[in-house]
Amino acid sequence: MYAEDDLLPISALQHLAFCERRCALIHLEGLWDDNVFTVEGQLLHERAHEELVESRRDLRLSRGLRLHSLRLGLVGQADLVEFHRLPDETSPEPCAHGPPGARLPGLPGDWRPYPVEYKRGKPKPDICYEVQLCAQALCLEEMLGASVPAGALYYGQPRRRQEVMLTATLRAHTESLALRLHELIRAGQTPPAEYGKHCRNCSLLELCLPQCASGKRSARRYLRQAMQDALAPEGNA
Ligand code: SF4
């Protein structure tokens, strides 16, 4: 179990799953390059959090719900968590990851949590978003003591929702990334760049400079050195 002061952001797992260096540049070195895609993504998340709670028959919607897991050392906020009321005849027997539903204050019955994460773009070939969604589900299971067998990713292009089954494999991968995230932050060292196809989709490409030999150095040190070189009087090497 982690202490509350040691919790790390769930969103860092998405960066870690994409590239360890990217995760370190953002969460250790504090670098972030806002581009049109990241700004649009932030606006989408803000819109997703605008309303706090909505009620419909057999469905409760909670936006911007704070999440945490002391077991995995994670903290964050869900864009949307749907709570689906389970039929009364649902078996009270626990399923694989806990009881099938959670009790909600002031409401009768059992409710199954279903996290939905909003993404600006289209589905990606990797599973970075699935890892982030799975981490949210693991937090919900720990907080509510209820099973979360599935969730969904809502993509802006095209506007559609894709269900994600939270399989044992995805859960194990997410848990191992959470461990690795804590190791990386504790070590405090930015890993060297490894240039690959994924770099072309990385908003930090120009700060990371993965194709330079200097990609082995901290991006912050590289930029500082480049600035010093540019400002140095002529004739100085
Ligand atoms: S440019 Fe490539 S190596 Fe650098 S942080 Fe992005 S994905 Fe990682």
Residues whose N, C-alpha, C, O or C-beta is under 5 A from the ligand:
A	BS01	SF4	C19 R21 R22 A193 E194 H198 C199 C202 L204 L205 C208 P210
